[in-house]
Amino acid sequence: MNTILLCDDELMNRKVASKILNKEGFNVIEAQNGKEAIEVLNRQKVDLILMDLMMPVMDGYEATAIIKSDDRFSTIPLIIISALSDKEAINKGLKLGADEYLTKPYDIIEFGLRVKNAIKLGAYQNMLKEHKKILEQEVAKKTKELQDALIEIQKSEQDIISILGKTAEYRDNETSVHTLRVGEMAALIARKIGWSSDDVELIRLASPMHDLGKVGIADNILLKPGKLDEEEFEIMKQHSTIGYSILSQKETPLLKLAAEIANTHHEKYNGKGYPNGLIGDNIPLSGAIVAVVDVFDALLSERPYKRAFTLETALEIIKNDSGTHFNPKVVELFMDSLDEIIAIRTKLQDV
């Protein structure tokens, strides 16, 4: 049985309306003003509200505005009732959110039909509300599942990248600490440039892959203790394009950036680098950043073919090559961040 909240300050009006509604099979709860009506709504479910406009304590206008602004009650059909002949009062009630209106004295047939139609409308609105709620819950659930899956994919991608990086290190007689330092230093410079936190994290993860292409270089060249001759060096230079070829198989943000770095970290600001001879700002900033930090860390590291340089010598080389080998803006930021750069080397020392 549907329940109707009848709000009217006139006892006789309530009796007449209640008799009609009871005869139509509805349960009726009576209220004498808007305040009482809202109290009823707070403690009991109703299917329709019949709201008189002119009442003491709280009139129908105020009560209608309160009810229609409350998400708990806003979908309950509300019919305003007025004995006023002018349309102004009715229009005011409709503007406040009322769904229908009736005028007194009641036409019994019209009264019954309006009430039944309003209850049908309310049932339909409640069905839509519940359906929307279910859809929102399903969307939230699926969104969470997709987010969890994406996190898992990203973690797997990072794990694969890390494994590939270690493979390249074993082939090149370099420690994993070198590539970790390159990643941390590159992230530091990128942050100083103003990259977003997401992009800073990407370059931190992607930079250690800069020499992945060395897995495709023959041992007699890659592990040669002395200086490479011209022919050997030409072969060695291929590691940039090999790395790019490996890393560019998928267009994920991490692999895309890793491929870009692998392909451009040996480009020089004056256009005399490889593999494409890019000049100046045509060199992607990611590659320009890694070029500086990779060379700096390599200069300070001992290799089978060289002894480690002193910090003073390494810094002198970086400064002297600014504008020729290295992007001057990157070098400037690198020098301004020297204390933090040294702190990274101190924290991540070779074993």
C-alpha positions in Angstrom: 0.0 0.0 0.0 1.4 3.4 -1.0 1.7 6.0 1.7 0.8 9.7 1.2 1.9 12.6 3.4 -0.9 15.1 3.5 0.2 18.5 4.8 -2.6 21.1 5.4 -3.3 23.3 8.4 -7.1 23.0 7.9 -8.6 20.0 9.7 -11.6 19.9 7.3 -9.4 19.9 4.2 -7.4 17.0 5.7 -10.5 15.0 6.4 -11.9 15.5 2.9 -8.6 14.6 1.2 -7.9 11.7 3.5 -11.4 10.2 2.9 -10.8 10.3 -0.9 -7.3 8.8 -0.6 -8.4 6.1 1.8 -11.2 5.1 -0.6 -8.6 4.8 -3.4 -6.6 2.4 -1.2 -3.8 4.8 0.0 -2.4 5.0 3.5 -2.4 8.7 4.7 -0.2 10.4 7.2 -1.3 13.9 8.2 0.8 17.0 9.1 -0.5 20.5 10.0 2.5 22.5 8.6 5.7 22.2 6.8 7.8 21.6 9.9 5.7 18.6 10.9 5.9 17.3 7.3 9.7 17.3 7.3 9.7 15.6 10.7 7.5 12.8 9.2 9.8 12.4 6.3 12.8 12.0 8.6 11.2 9.0 10.3 9.1 7.3 7.7 9.1 6.5 4.0 6.3 8.1 1.9 5.4 7.7 -1.8 3.8 11.1 -2.3 3.6 14.5 -0.6 0.5 16.7 -0.9 1.6 20.2 0.3 -0.7 23.1 1.1 1.0 26.5 0.4 -0.5 28.8 3.1 0.2 27.4 6.6 1.5 28.7 9.9 4.9 27.8 11.5 6.4 26.8 8.1 4.5 27.4 4.9 4.4 25.2 1.9 6.9 27.2 -0.1 9.7 26.9 2.5 8.9 23.2 3.1 8.9 22.5 -0.6 12.3 24.2 -1.0 13.8 22.2 1.9 12.4 18.9 0.7 13.5 19.3 -3.0 17.0 20.4 -2.0 17.5 17.2 0.2 18.8 14.2 -1.7 16.9 11.9 0.6 13.5 13.3 -0.4 14.0 15.1 -3.7 12.7 12.2 -5.8 9.4 11.9 -3.8 6.7 13.4 -6.0 5.3 16.6 -4.4 1.9 18.1 -5.4 1.2 21.6 -4.1 -2.3 22.5 -3.1 -3.7 26.0 -3.1 -7.1 27.7 -2.9 -5.7 30.7 -4.5 -7.1 31.5 -7.9 -4.0 33.4 -9.2 -1.3 31.5 -11.0 1.5 33.4 -9.3 1.4 31.3 -6.1 1.3 28.1 -8.1 4.1 29.1 -10.3 6.2 30.0 -7.3 5.7 26.5 -5.9 6.5 24.9 -9.2 9.7 26.9 -9.5 10.7 25.6 -6.0 10.6 22.0 -7.4 7.0 20.9 -7.0 6.0 18.3 -9.6 2.3 19.0 -9.9 -0.5 21.2 -8.4 -4.1 20.9 -7.4 -6.6 23.6 -6.5 -9.2 23.6 -3.7 -12.0 22.6 -3.6 -11.0 19.2 -5.0 -12.5 17.6 -8.1 -12.7 14.0 -6.9 -12.0 12.4 -10.3 -9.1 14.8 -11.1 -7.8 14.5 -7.5 -7.6 10.7 -7.8 -6.0 10.7 -11.2 -3.4 13.3 -10.3 -2.4 11.4 -7.2 -2.2 8.0 -9.0 -0.1 9.5 -11.9 2.2 11.2 -9.4 2.8 8.0 -7.5 3.6 6.2 -10.8 6.0 9.0 -11.6 7.6 8.6 -8.2 8.0 4.9 -8.6 9.7 5.5 -12.0 12.0 8.1 -10.6 13.0 5.8 -7.7 13.7 3.0 -10.2 15.9 5.4 -12.2 17.6 6.5 -9.0 18.3 2.9 -7.9 19.4 2.0 -11.4 21.8 5.0 -11.4 23.1 4.0 -8.0 23.8 0.4 -9.2 25.5 1.7 -12.4 27.6 4.1 -10.4 28.6 1.2 -8.1 29.4 -1.0 -11.1 31.4 1.8 -12.8 33.4 2.4 -9.5 34.0 -1.3 -9.2 35.2 -1.7 -12.8 37.3 1.5 -12.5 39.0 0.1 -9.4 39.6 -3.2 -11.2 41.1 -1.4 -14.2 43.3 0.8 -12.0 44.6 -2.3 -10.1 45.3 -4.0 -13.5 47.1 -0.9 -14.8 49.2 -0.7 -11.6 50.1 -4.4 -12.0 50.9 -3.9 -15.7 53.1 -0.9 -14.9 54.9 -2.9 -12.1 55.5 -5.8 -14.5 56.8 -3.3 -17.1 59.1 -1.8 -14.6 60.4 -5.2 -13.5 61.1 -6.1 -17.2 62.9 -2.8 -17.7 65.0 -3.5 -14.6 65.9 -7.0 -15.8 66.9 -5.7 -19.3 69.0 -3.0 -17.6 70.9 -5.6 -15.6 71.4 -7.7 -18.7 73.1 -4.7 -20.4 75.3 -4.0 -17.3 76.6 -7.6 -17.2 77.6 -7.3 -20.9 79.3 -4.0 -20.4 81.3 -4.5 -17.2 79.3 -1.7 -15.5 77.7 -2.0 -12.1 74.0 -1.6 -11.6 74.8 1.2 -9.3 76.1 3.3 -12.2 72.7 3.0 -14.0 70.8 3.7 -10.8 72.9 6.8 -10.3 72.2 7.9 -13.8 68.4 7.4 -13.2 68.5 9.4 -9.9 70.6 12.2 -11.3 68.4 12.5 -14.4 65.3 12.6 -12.2 66.9 15.4 -10.1 67.6 17.5 -13.2 64.2 16.9 -14.7 62.6 18.0 -11.4 64.7 21.2 -11.4 63.6 21.9 -15.0 60.0 21.8 -13.9 58.8 18.4 -15.1 55.7 16.9 -13.5 56.2 14.4 -10.7 54.9 11.6 -13.1 57.4 12.6 -15.8 60.2 12.8 -13.3 59.4 9.3 -12.2 59.4 8.1 -15.8 62.9 9.4 -16.5 64.2 7.9 -13.3 63.0 4.5 -14.4 63.8 4.9 -18.1 67.3 6.4 -17.9 69.1 3.2 -16.7 68.1 1.7 -20.1 70.2 4.2 -22.1 72.9 1.6 -23.0 70.6 -1.4 -23.5 71.7 -1.6 -27.1 75.1 -2.8 -26.1 73.7 -6.3 -25.8 73.9 -6.3 -29.6 77.6 -5.4 -29.7 80.3 -8.1 -30.1 82.4 -8.9 -27.0 85.7 -8.2 -28.7 84.5 -4.6 -29.2 82.4 -4.0 -26.2 85.0 -5.4 -23.7 88.1 -4.2 -25.5 90.5 -2.8 -22.8 92.1 -0.3 -25.1 90.8 2.5 -27.3 88.5 1.5 -30.2 89.8 2.1 -33.7 87.6 3.9 -36.2 85.9 0.8 -37.6 85.2 -0.6 -34.1 83.8 2.7 -33.0 81.4 2.8 -35.9 80.1 -0.6 -34.8 80.0 0.6 -31.1 77.8 3.6 -32.2 75.1 1.1 -33.3 74.2 0.5 -29.7 72.0 3.6 -29.8 69.8 2.4 -32.6 69.8 -1.2 -31.3 68.5 0.0 -28.0 65.9 2.2 -29.7 64.8 -0.8 -31.8 64.4 -3.0 -28.7 62.6 -0.4 -26.5 60.3 1.0 -29.2 58.3 -2.2 -29.8 55.5 -0.9 -27.5 54.1 2.6 -27.1 53.8 2.8 -23.3 55.0 6.0 -21.7 57.9 4.3 -20.0 59.2 2.4 -23.0 58.6 5.3 -25.3 60.8 7.5 -23.1 63.4 4.8 -22.6 63.6 4.4 -26.4 64.0 8.1 -26.9 66.8 8.3 -24.4 68.6 5.3 -25.8 68.5 6.8 -29.3 69.6 10.4 -28.3 71.9 10.3 -25.3 75.0 10.4 -27.6 73.7 13.3 -29.7 75.8 16.5 -29.3 74.6 20.0 -29.0 76.8 21.1 -32.0 75.3 18.4 -34.2 78.4 16.1 -34.2 76.9 13.3 -32.2 75.2 10.1 -33.2 73.2 8.4 -34.5 71.3 11.2 -36.3 73.5 14.3 -35.9 70.7 16.3 -34.2 71.6 19.9 -33.3 70.8 22.1 -30.3 67.2 22.0 -29.0 66.3 19.4 -31.7 67.8 16.9 -29.2 65.0 15.8 -26.9 65.5 17.1 -23.4 65.5 13.6 -22.0 68.5 12.6 -24.1 70.3 15.9 -23.3 69.8 15.3 -19.5 71.1 11.7 -19.6 74.1 12.8 -21.8 75.4 15.1 -19.0 74.8 12.8 -16.0 76.0 9.6 -17.8 79.2 11.2 -18.9 79.8 12.8 -15.5 79.3 9.5 -13.6 81.3 7.6 -16.2 84.2 10.0 -15.8 84.3 9.4 -12.1 84.0 5.6 -12.5 86.9 3.2 -13.1 86.6 1.0 -16.2 88.8 -1.8 -17.6 90.0 0.7 -20.2 90.5 3.8 -18.0 91.1 5.0 -14.5 88.6 7.2 -12.6 88.9 11.0 -13.1 89.0 13.3 -10.1 85.9 15.3 -9.4 87.6 18.6 -10.4 88.6 17.1 -13.8 85.2 15.7 -14.4 83.5 19.0 -13.7 86.0 20.8 -15.9 85.2 18.5 -18.8 81.4 19.0 -18.3 81.8 22.8 -18.2 84.2 23.0 -21.2 81.8 20.9 -23.3 78.8 23.0 -22.5 77.4 24.4 -25.8 79.4 21.8 -27.9 78.7 18.4 -26.5 76.0 19.3 -23.9 72.9 21.4 -23.7 74.0 24.6 -21.8 70.8 24.9 -19.9 71.2 21.3 -18.6 74.8 21.9 -17.7 73.8 25.1 -15.8 71.1 23.2 -13.8 73.6 20.4 -13.2 76.2 22.7 -11.8 73.6 24.5 -9.6 72.6 21.0 -8.3 76.1 19.8 -7.7 75.7 19.2 -3.9 72.7 17.0 -4.6 74.5 15.2 -7.4 77.4 14.4 -5.2 75.0 13.2 -2.5 73.5 10.7 -5.0 77.0 9.4 -5.8 77.8 9.1 -2.0 74.5 7.3 -1.3 74.8 4.9 -4.3 78.5 3.9 -4.2 80.1 1.1 -6.3 80.6 -2.1 -4.4 
